């Protein structure tokens, strides 16, 4: 094993940067989560004894009024300590009035639910602010990410190997994959060596072999050649048409599938955009499939200048978007307020579906990441600019909110489950029952954390 002392200064500096951004990202997430508990408790009238970022031994803190604000040694969470969490703490009528355990059911539900609720609020504020600037926001669906074959080049290695549209790739070279990005990344770096693909088709599993070929055209830029097997990320399916664009004027509509341009068959989004880019200001006959009927439209791409490899080129554009480009844009701040809700719901739905698929085995549990993964992606986001860090905080905030709502004792969702049972039975669970449930929840949580950390180490040492 390589000694830490043998690491170069650049490596150490990179690790320090990732550690710093890990603390920044996690600190924001934890602070906002605990702020939800804190503000809800204060609003209900419960006394807050401590507000801590981190847990474990106290590093430093300050008493302000009746609350101690502190930073603790283990930066993997935080907590708000409320007066009266133990029923025996409240001995006087005034104590009971300010005690958590003596609050009404809805007061306790509000305090507990406010933590994950504030995580969703944080994501919403980021998304709405992002959209209000006019910048596009990526809001994918699960189908956009899954390794389903939606676009396939005829006579390509994948096609000749027997891959069909509608197949789902579940393994590449024996490695479980869950997203199309994983598939394309492994193939692109294959150096032309044959790849084994395990394919799910209906209820059957098939193992097929395809030999990648070098990428040609725009995608071939770079020092090392990239490879493809003909499975493309996006089919030539129109999902949105920009108002006033050449496509809109030509009669394109969402749901149209482009099947040919100037008589040349089109099978993928990349093929279509290449034809459009190469013919600015030239009328093109585009055959589309709409409601099962083939229709011919004529569209003239507008000319735009763009820089490619230091050269200014004139390219054509017609103003359409397709699947896999799950981009949301707002024309003004008022629209951003509403679309921020849509974006938050979209990412929440994606997270919840992904978690469910992981539990039932449709997605490999190897995708679970721990603190090292968060540190790595935090550092990578920071290298891409402040906007990437902010976007990452929003996504992780939604993940934290969803995970905390799981009905596992020790998590907020577990407490909410207790309150639901209390509401049904008209009395709280017994102290012994709660203790056993908390112990089971702790074992589950520690188990998941160890598993996530193990995945982190496997990712590092398998590189």
C-alpha positions in Angstrom: 0.0 0.0 0.0 1.3 3.4 -0.9 2.5 5.4 2.1 0.8 8.8 2.7 4.3 10.2 3.1 5.0 9.3 -0.5 2.1 11.3 -1.9 3.1 14.4 -3.9 2.3 17.9 -2.7 -0.3 18.2 -5.5 -2.1 15.0 -4.3 -2.1 16.2 -0.7 -3.5 19.6 -1.8 -6.2 17.9 -3.9 -7.2 15.8 -0.9 -7.3 18.8 1.4 -9.5 20.7 -1.1 -11.9 17.8 -1.3 -12.0 17.5 2.5 -12.7 21.2 2.7 -15.6 21.2 0.2 -17.0 18.0 1.9 -17.2 20.0 5.1 -18.7 23.0 3.3 -21.4 21.0 1.5 -22.2 18.7 4.4 -22.2 21.7 6.8 -24.8 23.5 4.7 -27.0 20.4 4.5 -26.9 19.6 8.2 -27.3 23.3 9.3 -30.4 23.7 7.2 -31.9 20.4 8.3 -31.4 21.2 12.0 -32.6 24.7 11.5 -35.9 23.2 10.5 -36.2 21.3 13.8 -35.0 24.4 15.7 -37.4 26.9 14.2 -40.4 24.5 14.5 -39.6 23.8 18.1 -39.3 27.5 18.9 -42.6 28.2 17.0 -44.4 25.5 19.0 -42.9 26.8 22.3 -40.5 24.0 23.1 -37.2 25.0 24.8 -34.1 24.3 22.7 -31.1 23.3 24.8 -28.5 22.7 22.1 -28.0 23.3 18.4 -25.0 21.3 17.1 -23.3 21.0 13.7 -21.7 17.6 14.0 -22.0 15.2 16.9 -19.7 13.6 19.5 -17.3 15.7 21.6 -17.7 19.5 21.6 -15.1 21.5 19.8 -16.3 24.9 20.6 -19.6 26.7 21.2 -21.4 29.7 22.7 -24.4 30.1 24.9 -27.0 32.5 23.5 -30.1 32.9 25.7 -31.3 29.5 26.6 -29.7 27.7 23.7 -26.0 26.5 23.3 -24.8 26.7 19.7 -21.8 24.4 19.1 -19.7 22.6 16.6 -18.9 19.0 17.4 -16.0 16.7 16.4 -17.7 14.3 14.0 -18.8 16.2 10.9 -21.3 13.6 9.6 -24.5 15.0 11.0 -25.9 17.2 13.7 -28.6 17.5 16.2 -31.0 19.8 18.1 -31.4 18.8 21.8 -34.9 19.7 23.0 -36.0 20.1 26.6 -38.3 17.3 27.8 -37.3 14.6 25.3 -37.3 12.5 28.5 -40.7 12.9 30.2 -39.1 12.9 33.6 -37.3 16.2 32.9 -40.5 18.2 33.2 -41.6 18.5 36.8 -43.5 21.8 36.9 -46.5 23.1 34.9 -44.2 25.6 33.1 -41.7 22.8 32.4 -44.4 20.7 30.8 -45.6 23.7 28.7 -42.1 23.9 27.2 -41.3 20.2 27.1 -41.2 18.3 23.9 -42.8 15.1 25.3 -45.7 17.0 26.7 -46.7 18.7 23.4 -49.7 17.7 21.4 -49.3 15.1 18.7 -49.4 17.6 15.9 -46.8 19.8 17.6 -44.4 16.9 17.8 -45.1 15.9 14.2 -44.3 19.5 13.1 -41.0 19.6 15.0 -39.8 16.2 13.6 -41.0 16.8 10.0 -39.5 20.2 9.8 -36.0 18.8 9.5 -36.5 16.9 6.2 -39.0 19.6 5.2 -36.3 22.2 5.3 -34.1 20.1 3.1 -36.7 20.2 0.4 -37.2 24.0 1.0 -33.4 24.5 0.5 -33.5 22.6 -2.8 -36.5 24.6 -3.9 -34.8 27.9 -3.1 -31.8 26.9 -5.1 -33.8 25.6 -8.0 -36.1 28.7 -8.1 -33.1 31.1 -7.8 -31.3 29.2 -10.6 -34.2 29.3 -12.9 -34.9 33.0 -12.3 -31.5 33.8 -13.8 -32.7 32.2 -17.1 -30.1 29.4 -16.9 -31.3 25.9 -17.9 -31.8 23.4 -15.0 -31.3 19.6 -15.4 -34.3 17.7 -14.1 -34.2 14.1 -15.4 -36.7 11.3 -15.1 -35.6 7.8 -14.2 -36.1 6.7 -17.8 -33.6 9.4 -18.9 -30.9 7.8 -16.8 -31.7 4.0 -17.0 -29.7 1.8 -19.3 -32.5 1.2 -21.7 -31.7 1.0 -25.4 -33.8 3.7 -27.1 -31.6 4.6 -30.0 -29.5 2.1 -32.0 -27.4 2.7 -35.1 -28.1 0.0 -37.8 -25.2 -2.3 -38.7 -23.4 -1.1 -35.6 -21.5 -3.6 -33.3 -24.4 -3.6 -30.9 -27.0 -4.2 -33.6 -24.9 -7.0 -35.1 -24.5 -8.6 -31.7 -28.2 -8.9 -31.4 -29.1 -5.8 -29.2 -32.6 -4.5 -29.9 -34.4 -1.3 -29.0 -36.2 -1.8 -25.8 -33.5 -4.0 -24.2 -32.1 -3.0 -20.9 -28.3 -3.4 -20.3 -27.8 -4.7 -16.7 -24.2 -5.7 -16.7 -21.1 -4.8 -18.7 -18.1 -7.2 -18.5 -19.7 -8.7 -15.4 -20.1 -5.3 -13.6 -23.6 -4.3 -12.6 -24.7 -1.0 -14.1 -27.8 1.1 -13.6 -27.5 4.1 -15.9 -26.8 4.7 -19.6 -23.9 6.9 -18.6 -22.1 3.9 -17.0 -22.6 1.9 -20.1 -21.3 4.6 -22.5 -18.4 5.4 -20.2 -17.2 1.8 -20.1 -17.5 1.3 -23.8 -15.8 4.6 -24.7 -12.8 3.6 -22.7 -12.6 0.0 -23.9 -9.7 0.6 -26.3 -11.6 -1.5 -28.8 -11.6 -4.7 -26.7 -14.8 -6.8 -26.9 -17.3 -6.1 -24.2 -19.7 -8.6 -22.7 -23.3 -7.3 -22.3 -25.9 -8.9 -20.1 -29.3 -7.8 -21.5 -32.7 -8.0 -20.0 -35.4 -8.5 -22.7 -38.9 -9.0 -21.3 -38.4 -11.7 -18.7 -35.3 -13.2 -20.3 -31.6 -12.5 -19.6 -29.2 -12.8 -22.6 -25.4 -12.4 -22.7 -24.1 -10.8 -25.9 -20.7 -9.7 -27.0 -19.9 -6.5 -29.0 -16.6 -5.2 -30.2 -16.4 -1.3 -30.0 -15.3 0.8 -32.9 -13.6 4.2 -32.8 -15.8 7.2 -32.5 -15.7 9.5 -35.6 -16.8 13.1 -36.1 -17.3 15.6 -33.4 -17.2 13.0 -30.6 -13.7 11.9 -31.6 -11.9 15.0 -30.2 -9.2 14.3 -27.6 -5.8 12.7 -27.1 -7.0 9.1 -26.8 -9.6 7.6 -29.2 -13.0 6.9 -27.8 -15.1 3.9 -28.7 -18.8 3.2 -29.4 -20.9 0.1 -30.1 -23.8 2.1 -31.7 -26.0 2.4 -28.6 -26.8 6.1 -28.5 -27.9 8.1 -25.5 -30.9 9.8 -27.2 -33.4 8.8 -29.9 -34.5 11.4 -32.5 -37.7 12.2 -30.6 -38.9 15.8 -30.2 -40.1 16.6 -26.7 -40.3 20.4 -26.9 -40.3 23.0 -29.7 -39.1 26.6 -29.0 -41.7 29.2 -29.8 -40.9 31.2 -32.9 -38.1 28.8 -33.9 -37.6 27.4 -37.5 -39.0 24.0 -36.2 -42.1 25.8 -34.8 -42.7 27.6 -38.1 -42.2 24.4 -40.0 -44.9 22.6 -38.0 -42.9 20.4 -35.7 -44.8 19.2 -32.5 -43.7 17.5 -29.3 -44.0 13.7 -29.9 -42.7 13.8 -33.4 -40.0 11.3 -34.2 -37.5 12.2 -37.0 -37.1 9.2 -39.4 -35.2 10.8 -42.3 -33.5 14.0 -43.5 -33.1 14.6 -47.2 -33.8 11.0 -47.8 -31.2 9.7 -45.3 -32.6 7.5 -42.6 -32.2 8.9 -39.1 -31.9 6.6 -36.1 -30.3 8.7 -33.3 -30.4 12.3 -32.0 -26.7 12.6 -32.9 -27.4 11.8 -36.5 -30.2 14.3 -36.7 -28.2 17.2 -35.1 -25.2 16.5 -37.3 -27.4 17.0 -40.4 -28.9 20.1 -39.1 -25.6 21.6 -37.9 -24.0 21.0 -41.3 -26.7 22.8 -43.3 -27.3 26.4 -41.9 -29.6 28.5 -44.0 -30.4 25.5 -46.3 -34.0 24.2 -46.5 -34.1 20.5 -45.4 -36.9 18.0 -46.0 -37.4 16.2 -42.7 -39.6 13.1 -42.6 -41.3 12.6 -39.2 -43.5 10.0 -37.7 -46.6 11.4 -35.9 -49.4 9.3 -34.5 -48.1 6.4 -36.7 -48.2 8.4 -39.9 -45.2 9.6 -41.9 -45.2 13.3 -42.8 -42.7 15.4 -44.6 -41.9 18.9 -43.3 -39.5 21.5 -44.7 -37.3 23.4 -42.2 -34.5 26.0 -42.7 -31.9 25.9 -39.9 -30.9 29.4 -38.6 -27.2 30.1 -38.6 -25.3 30.5 -35.4 -21.6 30.9 -34.8 -19.8 28.8 -32.2 -16.2 28.0 -31.3 -14.9 24.5 -31.7 -11.2 23.7 -31.0 -10.4 27.4 -31.2 -12.1 27.8 -34.6 -15.2 29.8 -35.3 -17.7 27.7 -37.2 -21.2 28.5 -38.6 -23.7 25.8 -37.6 -27.4 25.3 -38.1 -30.1 25.1 -35.4 -33.9 24.6 -35.6 -34.9 25.0 -32.0 -36.0 21.6 -30.6 -35.2 19.5 -27.5 -35.3 15.8 -27.1 -35.4 13.1 -24.4 -32.4 12.8 -22.1 -32.0 16.5 -22.3 -34.3 17.1 -19.4 -33.7 20.8 -19.2 -36.1 23.3 -17.6 -36.0 27.0 -18.4 -38.0 30.0 -17.1 -38.7 33.1 -19.0 -39.1 35.3 -15.9 -38.8 35.2 -12.1 -42.6 34.6 -11.6 -42.4 31.4 -13.8 -39.3 30.3 -11.9 -41.3 30.4 -8.6 -43.6 27.7 -10.0 -41.1 25.8 -12.0 -38.9 25.6 -8.9 -41.6 23.4 -7.4 -41.7 21.2 -10.5 -37.9 20.8 -10.4 -37.9 19.9 -6.7 -40.7 17.4 -7.2 -38.9 15.9 -10.2 -35.6 15.3 -8.4 -37.5 14.0 -5.3 -39.5 11.6 -7.4 -36.2 10.4 -9.1 -34.5 9.9 -5.7 -37.5 8.0 -4.3 -37.9 5.8 -7.3 -34.1 5.1 -7.4 -34.2 4.2 -3.7 -37.2 1.8 -4.2 -35.5 0.2 -7.2 -32.3 -0.3 -5.1 -34.4 -1.9 -2.3 -36.1 -4.4 -4.6 -32.9 -5.1 -6.5 -33.5 -3.4 -9.8 -30.5 -1.2 -9.2 -27.2 -2.4 -7.7 -26.6 -1.5 -4.1 -23.1 -0.7 -5.2 -24.5 2.7 -6.1 -24.8 3.6 -2.4 -22.1 6.1 -1.6 -20.6 7.3 1.7 -18.6 10.2 3.0 -15.7 9.5 0.7 -18.0 9.6 -2.4 -19.6 12.8 -1.2 -16.1 14.3 -0.6 -15.0 13.3 -4.1 -18.1 14.7 -5.9 -17.9 17.9 -3.8 -14.3 18.5 -4.8 -15.2 17.8 -8.5 -18.1 20.2 -8.3 -15.9 22.9 -6.8 -13.4 22.5 -9.6 -16.3 23.3 -12.1 -17.3 26.4 -10.3 -19.6 27.7 -7.6 -22.8 27.0 -9.5 -21.9 23.3 -9.6 -21.4 23.2 -5.8 -24.8 25.0 -5.3 -26.5 22.5 -7.6 -24.8 19.6 -5.8 -26.1 21.0 -2.4 -29.7 21.0 -3.8 -29.5 17.4 -5.0 -27.9 16.1 -1.8 -30.4 18.1 0.2 -33.3 16.2 -1.5 -31.4 12.9 -0.9 -31.1 13.8 2.8 -34.7 14.8 3.0 -35.9 11.5 1.4 -33.6 9.3 3.4 -34.7 11.0 6.7 -38.3 10.2 5.9 -37.7 6.5 5.7 -39.7 4.8 8.5 -36.6 3.6 10.3 -36.4 4.2 14.1 -33.7 6.7 14.9 -34.4 8.7 11.7 -37.1 11.4 11.5 -39.3 9.0 9.5 -39.1 6.5 12.4 -40.3 9.1 14.9 -43.1 10.1 12.5 -44.1 6.4 12.3 -44.3 6.3 16.1 -46.5 9.4 16.1 -48.8 7.7 13.4 -49.1 4.6 15.7 -49.8 7.0 18.6 -52.5 8.7 16.6 -54.1 5.3 15.8 -53.9 3.8 19.3 -54.7 7.1 21.0 -51.6 6.6 23.2 -47.8 6.6 22.7 -45.8 3.4 22.4 -44.4 2.0 25.7 -40.9 3.1 26.6 -39.5 -0.5 26.2 -41.0 -0.8 22.7 -39.5 2.5 21.7 -36.1 1.5 23.1 -36.1 -1.8 21.1 -37.1 -0.1 18.0 -34.4 2.6 18.4 -31.8 -0.1 18.9 -32.9 -2.0 15.7 -32.9 1.3 13.8 -29.4 2.1 15.1 -28.1 -1.3 13.9 -29.7 -0.8 10.5 -28.3 2.7 10.1 -24.8 1.7 11.2 -24.9 -1.3 8.8 -25.8 1.0 5.9 -23.1 3.4 6.8 -20.5 0.6 6.9 -21.7 -0.7 3.6 -21.6 2.7 2.0 -18.0 3.2 3.4 -17.0 -0.2 2.0 -18.4 0.8 -1.4 -16.3 4.0 -1.2 -13.1 2.0 -0.6 -13.9 -0.4 -3.4 -14.3 2.5 -5.8 -10.9 3.9 -4.7 -8.9 0.7 -4.9 -10.6 -0.6 -8.1 -9.3 2.4 -10.1 
